[in-house]
């Protein structure tokens, strides 16, 4: 049986997911919701670089609800709880790359209650996933822990070279690159805690090692000289790299850690362990592991390739989420996500 799927939003991630649905052997594209009215009426194939397929995008939520789709791939820039509840109540399961539903107990109680009630009324489920958080912060550590009988610490380090990212607003205004070190926004720590803390709690509870608390800390490195990147100019002495660590504490020790290292130049102090874009996982236990997962893509092509790391897992999760019992469903609740590639 093919699942009928709606793609909600067509940004970088949504566009890649849309293409994934169209090309998937077990999914049928039922519709596309776009936030930009000017995109309404455009054929879905044309929105993602394919030939027309006869499905036009719409800016009308009621039209989407009327489709009776099995699942909605919900990928907007911001969560609208009202939208999500309308979809769930209408009988559409939701797979989202929004990070709010990785760990039900971390969801604000009023939001959790509202969403779970919508799931019950519609007989539907909702699941948050993606590459990070998601694949690397949940699926991978749970798999690595399956060969342990004692886990002392598991650390995930994410490295991202942003030197060719042509997004001045994101890098300079949001992330704080190019600013004096003293201007480092403590809100960045809150972002890390909110983004990756739920995954750490989920993994810890799945391993019967519930956390006592979460801690976050951050530090920056400055440019040694002027640096020209795709987004603009970094002056000497301004922030050129940042490292944010979220730690899951149990018994006074950090047993799970997620560390994000984002940088615009590798010309930093030697103590900064800057690696190529990708992930490094270190497992300290009775079956220790040291794993590198690099993205073997030239930096010039990274912007074109990287959306697939997030979008593809969401597309592949559709059948499992559609088959799940009603409610907020996590990586622990669902079976291993399998990709139908034939």
QUIRACOR-V950681 format. One record per run of one state. SS is the DSSP state (2 for helix, 1 for strand, 0 for the rest). FROM is the first residue (numbers start at 1). LEN is the number of residues. If there is no record, write none. Layout:
SS:FROM:LEN, SS:FROM:LEN
//
This chain:
0:1:2, 1:3:6, 0:9:3, 2:12:12, 0:24:3, 1:27:7, 0:34:3, 2:37:3, 0:40:3, 1:43:1, 2:44:4, 0:48:8, 1:56:3, 0:59:2, 2:61:5, 0:66:5, 1:71:4, 0:75:6, 2:81:9, 0:90:3, 1:93:4, 0:97:7, 2:104:3, 0:107:2, 2:109:14, 0:123:2, 1:125:4, 0:129:2, 1:131:1, 0:132:2, 1:134:1, 2:135:11, 0:146:5, 1:151:11, 0:162:6, 2:168:7, 0:175:5, 1:180:1, 2:181:3, 0:184:3, 2:187:20, 0:207:6, 1:213:10, 0:223:4, 1:227:3, 0:230:2, 1:232:3, 0:235:3, 1:238:13, 0:251:2, 1:253:11, 0:264:14, 1:278:8, 0:286:3, 1:289:6, 0:295:4, 2:299:7, 0:306:1, 2:307:17, 0:324:3, 1:327:2, 0:329:14
//
